[in-house]
Amino acid sequence: MKIVVLAIAAAALAQAGAGDVDVYSPQQLAAISKSLSQKRTQFAAEPLKKYGNHYTMVAYREATGSSEVHEKEADFFYVVEGDAILVTGGKLVNARTEKPGELRGSGIDGGTKQTLLKGSIVHIPAGTPHQVLIEKGKPFTYFVVKVIEP
């Protein structure tokens, strides 16, 4: 499964065309995570770079956020530090439009739970309800590639 996800991510990245190669070392990701943790918020993110049909960021969570559905954005997560529960599928509870193409909710009804650990790789297709559940006192950092579908 991880090989398939990496192949899909590589194909999406290749669509951006030739250009500079971006490498983020474990030390750089740890430094970004530390910087985000010092903001003392339940969620913080640092955008890294925008490409043709995708963009990257590092996300840091200290608490469970809202559930969400992106109509035209697929998510790839790579867990940098910590562990969490990912709920996918089902239906958003108390769904509302956050911005065009993006719904948010207070939870998910009927989804599937999976444990994410350091080093886990996740692909969430566009249109899939998802939510990251964080245990209090256990911060979670992940690298995100958002692929914008046509």
Secondary structure as GFF3:
##gff-version 3
##sequence-region A 1 150
A	DSSP	alpha_helix	2	14	.	.	.	ID=ss1
A	DSSP	alpha_helix	26	37	.	.	.	ID=ss2
A	DSSP	beta_strand	43	50	.	.	.	ID=ss3
A	DSSP	beta_strand	54	61	.	.	.	ID=ss4
A	DSSP	beta_strand	67	70	.	.	.	ID=ss5
A	DSSP	beta_strand	73	81	.	.	.	ID=ss6
A	DSSP	beta_strand	84	88	.	.	.	ID=ss7
A	DSSP	beta_strand	91	93	.	.	.	ID=ss8
A	DSSP	beta_strand	96	99	.	.	.	ID=ss9
A	DSSP	beta_strand	102	105	.	.	.	ID=ss10
A	DSSP	beta_strand	107	109	.	.	.	ID=ss11
A	DSSP	beta_strand	112	116	.	.	.	ID=ss12
A	DSSP	beta_strand	121	124	.	.	.	ID=ss13
A	DSSP	beta_strand	130	133	.	.	.	ID=ss14
A	DSSP	beta_strand	140	148	.	.	.	ID=ss15
###
